[in-house]
Amino acid sequence: MELKELEYRPVQVRGRFDHSKELYILPRSLLDPEREAREAGRITSRPENGANVVTPFYCTELGVTILVNRGFVPRNKLNPETRLKGQIEDEIDLTGVVRLTEKRKPFVPENNIEKNRWHYRDLEAMARVTGAEPIFIDADFRSTVPGGPIGGQTRVSLRNEHMQYIVTWYGLCAATSFLWYKKFIQKLPV
């Protein structure tokens, strides 16, 4: 119950990663606000394709293992041996935001546990596979280690559809007013 209250809240934990049980959520694109700002308004863009690396993290102060989305790696760095420099063995402090499980959306493939290919966040299944608790944190950008996954891949966007609502409702109002005028003022059959 407490976790539901903490979603999207920043938390800090101390512990160490268990790189032997990494999970991969893919396909994913790198969230890079600077690149997005540079390419804003372009008709085409070339986002880098890869995966988010989820790694069990033993919290020394809490005595539990949780799941941490360390961030994005390009497809050519999916194999942990290609990014040994980023595989931290020491105990570290980690800051991130709490996330809850996701429901599978239509047209999204099922997770393939045998091949370690995850398409959505199923905390119960991920926890079973890794032996961790079903607690999930998305690491922030400051947690990025050179040569490792790029943190800060949580996008919180609130949809602003006010213009769409204005056009829809004022358009319906104008159409209704026009038809009312034709029927009751001009007495024309509508």
C-alpha beads as a LAMMPS data file, in Angstrom:
LAMMPS data file: protein, C-alpha beads

190 atoms
189 bonds

1 atom types
1 bond types

-500.0 500.0 xlo xhi
-500.0 500.0 ylo yhi
-500.0 500.0 zlo zhi

Masses

1 110.0

Atoms # bond

1 1 1 0.000 0.000 0.000
2 1 1 2.833 2.383 0.827
3 1 1 4.340 1.931 -2.635
4 1 1 1.177 3.189 -4.343
5 1 1 1.581 6.442 -2.418
6 1 1 5.241 6.722 -3.467
7 1 1 4.955 6.368 -7.250
8 1 1 7.001 9.075 -9.028
9 1 1 8.449 10.205 -5.689
10 1 1 12.226 10.479 -5.437
11 1 1 13.915 8.053 -3.049
12 1 1 17.509 7.389 -2.076
13 1 1 18.910 3.927 -1.331
14 1 1 22.344 2.557 -0.526
15 1 1 23.611 -0.828 -1.635
16 1 1 25.178 -2.820 -4.452
17 1 1 24.088 -4.237 -7.807
18 1 1 23.847 -7.920 -8.759
19 1 1 24.817 -7.704 -12.439
20 1 1 24.449 -11.455 -12.964
21 1 1 20.634 -11.116 -13.048
22 1 1 20.144 -8.148 -15.415
23 1 1 16.827 -7.853 -17.245
24 1 1 16.266 -5.937 -20.486
25 1 1 13.148 -3.930 -21.348
26 1 1 13.136 -3.317 -25.085
27 1 1 12.803 -1.806 -27.560
28 1 1 13.401 1.598 -26.006
29 1 1 14.680 4.918 -27.297
30 1 1 17.114 7.163 -25.481
31 1 1 15.356 10.036 -23.731
32 1 1 17.677 12.973 -24.298
33 1 1 16.074 16.376 -23.582
34 1 1 18.983 18.267 -25.190
35 1 1 18.666 16.323 -28.454
36 1 1 14.888 16.679 -28.375
37 1 1 15.258 20.455 -27.986
38 1 1 17.716 20.614 -30.913
39 1 1 15.492 18.496 -33.147
40 1 1 12.188 20.112 -32.158
41 1 1 10.086 20.852 -35.210
42 1 1 11.963 18.507 -37.518
43 1 1 9.892 16.200 -39.656
44 1 1 12.216 13.257 -39.089
45 1 1 14.549 12.263 -36.314
46 1 1 16.820 9.312 -35.659
47 1 1 16.308 8.157 -32.093
48 1 1 18.842 5.624 -30.899
49 1 1 17.308 2.185 -30.388
50 1 1 18.244 -0.038 -27.471
51 1 1 17.017 -1.268 -24.094
52 1 1 16.595 -0.242 -20.488
53 1 1 18.725 -2.329 -18.115
54 1 1 16.964 -3.476 -14.932
55 1 1 19.357 -4.764 -12.285
56 1 1 18.660 -6.240 -8.827
57 1 1 20.007 -3.931 -6.109
58 1 1 20.649 -5.156 -2.561
59 1 1 19.811 -2.320 -0.141
60 1 1 22.240 -2.732 2.744
61 1 1 20.298 -0.444 5.114
62 1 1 16.935 -2.138 4.430
63 1 1 18.180 -5.704 3.995
64 1 1 16.090 -6.309 0.852
65 1 1 16.802 -6.640 -2.847
66 1 1 14.840 -4.347 -5.157
67 1 1 14.824 -3.778 -8.919
68 1 1 16.499 -0.705 -10.403
69 1 1 16.143 0.542 -13.966
70 1 1 19.715 1.748 -14.400
71 1 1 18.846 3.339 -17.730
72 1 1 19.321 3.098 -21.465
73 1 1 21.970 1.170 -23.375
74 1 1 22.187 1.039 -27.192
75 1 1 21.622 -2.342 -28.845
76 1 1 25.345 -2.880 -29.416
77 1 1 25.961 -2.540 -25.640
78 1 1 23.221 -4.944 -24.540
79 1 1 25.772 -7.607 -23.614
80 1 1 27.188 -6.704 -20.155
81 1 1 30.695 -7.691 -21.331
82 1 1 30.659 -4.732 -23.753
83 1 1 30.193 -2.282 -20.857
84 1 1 32.389 -3.688 -18.104
85 1 1 33.498 -0.194 -17.092
86 1 1 29.891 0.632 -16.129
87 1 1 29.337 -2.527 -14.050
88 1 1 29.760 -1.056 -10.564
89 1 1 30.779 -3.587 -7.911
90 1 1 31.142 -1.172 -4.971
91 1 1 28.421 -0.064 -2.584
92 1 1 26.825 3.163 -3.835
93 1 1 24.120 5.688 -3.026
94 1 1 21.410 5.720 -5.663
95 1 1 18.625 8.224 -6.257
96 1 1 15.606 7.459 -8.372
97 1 1 11.832 7.506 -8.569
98 1 1 9.526 4.705 -7.469
99 1 1 7.498 3.082 -10.246
100 1 1 4.670 0.583 -10.089
101 1 1 3.912 -2.376 -12.319
102 1 1 2.498 -1.802 -15.815
103 1 1 -0.401 -3.563 -17.448
104 1 1 0.266 -4.936 -20.897
105 1 1 -1.160 -2.565 -23.491
106 1 1 -2.909 -3.805 -26.632
107 1 1 -0.517 -4.769 -29.433
108 1 1 2.434 -5.005 -27.008
109 1 1 3.972 -8.498 -27.125
110 1 1 4.024 -10.724 -24.068
111 1 1 7.228 -10.693 -22.040
112 1 1 9.589 -13.523 -23.006
113 1 1 11.064 -14.606 -19.695
114 1 1 13.158 -17.438 -21.171
115 1 1 14.945 -15.077 -23.588
116 1 1 15.118 -12.228 -21.014
117 1 1 13.158 -9.897 -23.311
118 1 1 10.709 -7.705 -21.452
119 1 1 8.333 -5.345 -23.227
120 1 1 6.562 -3.889 -20.201
121 1 1 7.193 -3.677 -16.452
122 1 1 5.674 -6.775 -14.798
123 1 1 7.061 -6.432 -11.281
124 1 1 5.729 -9.745 -9.975
125 1 1 7.364 -11.750 -12.792
126 1 1 10.591 -9.697 -12.680
127 1 1 10.826 -10.196 -8.915
128 1 1 10.260 -13.955 -9.286
129 1 1 13.012 -14.262 -11.914
130 1 1 15.594 -12.245 -9.962
131 1 1 14.645 -13.169 -6.397
132 1 1 14.000 -9.508 -5.567
133 1 1 11.068 -7.794 -3.901
134 1 1 8.480 -6.313 -6.314
135 1 1 9.816 -2.793 -5.709
136 1 1 11.047 -0.851 -8.728
137 1 1 13.075 2.357 -8.963
138 1 1 14.008 4.285 -12.107
139 1 1 17.504 5.680 -11.479
140 1 1 17.935 9.384 -12.177
141 1 1 20.443 10.936 -14.601
142 1 1 22.982 11.642 -11.836
143 1 1 23.304 7.893 -11.290
144 1 1 24.822 7.444 -14.749
145 1 1 28.264 5.849 -14.632
146 1 1 30.629 6.403 -17.587
147 1 1 30.466 3.302 -19.749
148 1 1 27.209 2.143 -18.144
149 1 1 23.514 2.666 -18.769
150 1 1 22.288 6.261 -19.088
151 1 1 19.940 7.001 -16.182
152 1 1 17.118 9.498 -16.096
153 1 1 14.900 7.641 -18.552
154 1 1 11.667 8.365 -16.674
155 1 1 9.439 10.683 -18.620
156 1 1 6.618 12.311 -16.740
157 1 1 4.414 14.144 -19.178
158 1 1 1.022 15.527 -18.451
159 1 1 -1.041 15.842 -21.575
160 1 1 -2.150 19.358 -22.415
161 1 1 -5.066 19.004 -24.770
162 1 1 -6.813 22.270 -23.977
163 1 1 -6.720 23.490 -27.582
164 1 1 -8.313 20.265 -28.786
165 1 1 -11.092 20.663 -26.209
166 1 1 -11.640 24.304 -27.176
167 1 1 -11.922 23.477 -30.872
168 1 1 -14.203 20.496 -30.206
169 1 1 -16.639 22.161 -27.827
170 1 1 -16.786 25.570 -29.537
171 1 1 -17.178 23.790 -32.882
172 1 1 -20.078 21.733 -31.519
173 1 1 -21.576 24.893 -30.005
174 1 1 -21.308 26.760 -33.336
175 1 1 -22.857 23.855 -35.280
176 1 1 -25.707 23.499 -32.778
177 1 1 -26.330 27.258 -32.781
178 1 1 -26.418 27.313 -36.597
179 1 1 -28.889 24.420 -36.749
180 1 1 -31.055 25.994 -34.001
181 1 1 -31.120 29.278 -35.941
182 1 1 -32.119 27.504 -39.201
183 1 1 -34.894 25.484 -37.522
184 1 1 -36.461 27.969 -35.082
185 1 1 -35.715 31.429 -36.511
186 1 1 -35.809 30.798 -40.251
187 1 1 -38.313 27.929 -39.866
188 1 1 -36.491 25.808 -42.429
189 1 1 -36.647 22.004 -42.273
190 1 1 -33.324 20.719 -41.104

Bonds

1 1 1 2
2 1 2 3
3 1 3 4
4 1 4 5
5 1 5 6
6 1 6 7
7 1 7 8
8 1 8 9
9 1 9 10
10 1 10 11
11 1 11 12
12 1 12 13
13 1 13 14
14 1 14 15
15 1 15 16
16 1 16 17
17 1 17 18
18 1 18 19
19 1 19 20
20 1 20 21
21 1 21 22
22 1 22 23
23 1 23 24
24 1 24 25
25 1 25 26
26 1 26 27
27 1 27 28
28 1 28 29
29 1 29 30
30 1 30 31
31 1 31 32
32 1 32 33
33 1 33 34
34 1 34 35
35 1 35 36
36 1 36 37
37 1 37 38
38 1 38 39
39 1 39 40
40 1 40 41
41 1 41 42
42 1 42 43
43 1 43 44
44 1 44 45
45 1 45 46
46 1 46 47
47 1 47 48
48 1 48 49
49 1 49 50
50 1 50 51
51 1 51 52
52 1 52 53
53 1 53 54
54 1 54 55
55 1 55 56
56 1 56 57
57 1 57 58
58 1 58 59
59 1 59 60
60 1 60 61
61 1 61 62
62 1 62 63
63 1 63 64
64 1 64 65
65 1 65 66
66 1 66 67
67 1 67 68
68 1 68 69
69 1 69 70
70 1 70 71
71 1 71 72
72 1 72 73
73 1 73 74
74 1 74 75
75 1 75 76
76 1 76 77
77 1 77 78
78 1 78 79
79 1 79 80
80 1 80 81
81 1 81 82
82 1 82 83
83 1 83 84
84 1 84 85
85 1 85 86
86 1 86 87
87 1 87 88
88 1 88 89
89 1 89 90
90 1 90 91
91 1 91 92
92 1 92 93
93 1 93 94
94 1 94 95
95 1 95 96
96 1 96 97
97 1 97 98
98 1 98 99
99 1 99 100
100 1 100 101
101 1 101 102
102 1 102 103
103 1 103 104
104 1 104 105
105 1 105 106
106 1 106 107
107 1 107 108
108 1 108 109
109 1 109 110
110 1 110 111
111 1 111 112
112 1 112 113
113 1 113 114
114 1 114 115
115 1 115 116
116 1 116 117
117 1 117 118
118 1 118 119
119 1 119 120
120 1 120 121
121 1 121 122
122 1 122 123
123 1 123 124
124 1 124 125
125 1 125 126
126 1 126 127
127 1 127 128
128 1 128 129
129 1 129 130
130 1 130 131
131 1 131 132
132 1 132 133
133 1 133 134
134 1 134 135
135 1 135 136
136 1 136 137
137 1 137 138
138 1 138 139
139 1 139 140
140 1 140 141
141 1 141 142
142 1 142 143
143 1 143 144
144 1 144 145
145 1 145 146
146 1 146 147
147 1 147 148
148 1 148 149
149 1 149 150
150 1 150 151
151 1 151 152
152 1 152 153
153 1 153 154
154 1 154 155
155 1 155 156
156 1 156 157
157 1 157 158
158 1 158 159
159 1 159 160
160 1 160 161
161 1 161 162
162 1 162 163
163 1 163 164
164 1 164 165
165 1 165 166
166 1 166 167
167 1 167 168
168 1 168 169
169 1 169 170
170 1 170 171
171 1 171 172
172 1 172 173
173 1 173 174
174 1 174 175
175 1 175 176
176 1 176 177
177 1 177 178
178 1 178 179
179 1 179 180
180 1 180 181
181 1 181 182
182 1 182 183
183 1 183 184
184 1 184 185
185 1 185 186
186 1 186 187
187 1 187 188
188 1 188 189
189 1 189 190
